Amino acid sequence: MSDNSEARIATADALTLLLHNQHAICAAIEEVTKWLSENGVEIVAANAIGAMQTLDRNAQDITGAIMRLRHL
């Protein structure tokens, strides 16, 4: 295996771990958002939903980068 291939694999592995962390953060924000909504803090809940949407968009791009690295 060439050094370049090993570097791509290591990068893809690191991105995969970051993606898993991103999913965990999104799940935590979702739980807090639910609590905020149930307790009358809709404005803050709406802001949290916006943050989750950003995490989702970025997760899609990270997934694409991982797939490109693994298929080069």
C-alpha positions as CSV (number, residue, x, y, z in Angstrom):
1,M,0.0,0.0,0.0
2,S,1.4,3.4,-0.9
3,D,1.9,6.2,1.6
4,N,-0.8,8.2,-0.2
5,S,-3.3,5.4,0.1
6,E,-2.5,5.0,3.8
7,A,-3.0,8.7,4.3
8,R,-6.4,8.6,2.6
9,I,-7.5,5.7,4.7
10,A,-6.3,7.4,7.9
11,T,-8.1,10.7,6.8
12,A,-11.3,8.8,6.0
13,D,-11.2,7.0,9.4
14,A,-10.7,10.3,11.2
15,L,-13.5,11.9,9.3
16,T,-15.7,8.9,10.1
17,L,-15.1,9.4,13.8
18,L,-15.9,13.1,13.6
19,L,-19.1,12.2,11.7
20,H,-20.1,9.9,14.5
21,N,-19.4,12.7,17.0
22,Q,-21.5,15.0,14.9
23,H,-24.4,12.6,14.9
24,A,-24.2,12.3,18.7
25,I,-24.1,16.1,19.1
26,C,-27.2,16.3,16.9
27,A,-29.0,13.7,19.0
28,A,-28.2,15.6,22.2
29,I,-29.4,18.9,20.7
30,E,-32.6,17.2,19.5
31,E,-33.3,16.0,23.1
32,V,-32.7,19.5,24.5
33,T,-34.9,21.0,21.7
34,K,-37.7,18.7,22.7
35,W,-37.4,19.7,26.3
36,L,-37.3,23.4,25.4
37,S,-40.4,23.1,23.3
38,E,-42.3,21.3,26.0
39,N,-41.3,24.0,28.5
40,G,-42.4,27.0,26.6
41,V,-39.0,28.2,25.2
42,E,-39.9,28.0,21.5
43,I,-37.5,30.7,20.4
44,V,-34.5,28.9,21.8
45,A,-35.9,25.6,20.4
46,A,-36.1,27.2,17.0
47,N,-32.5,28.2,17.2
48,A,-31.5,24.7,18.2
49,I,-33.4,23.3,15.2
50,G,-31.4,25.7,13.0
51,A,-28.2,24.3,14.5
52,M,-29.4,20.7,13.8
53,Q,-30.1,21.6,10.2
54,T,-26.5,22.9,9.9
55,L,-25.2,19.7,11.4
56,D,-27.2,17.6,9.0
57,R,-26.0,19.6,5.9
58,N,-22.4,19.3,7.0
59,A,-22.8,15.6,7.8
60,Q,-23.9,15.0,4.2
61,D,-20.8,16.8,2.9
62,I,-18.5,14.9,5.3
63,T,-20.1,11.6,4.2
64,G,-19.4,12.5,0.6
65,A,-15.8,13.4,1.4
66,I,-15.4,10.0,3.2
67,M,-16.8,8.1,0.3
68,R,-14.5,9.9,-2.2
69,L,-11.4,9.2,0.0
70,R,-12.3,5.5,0.3
71,H,-12.9,5.1,-3.4
72,L,-9.7,6.9,-4.8
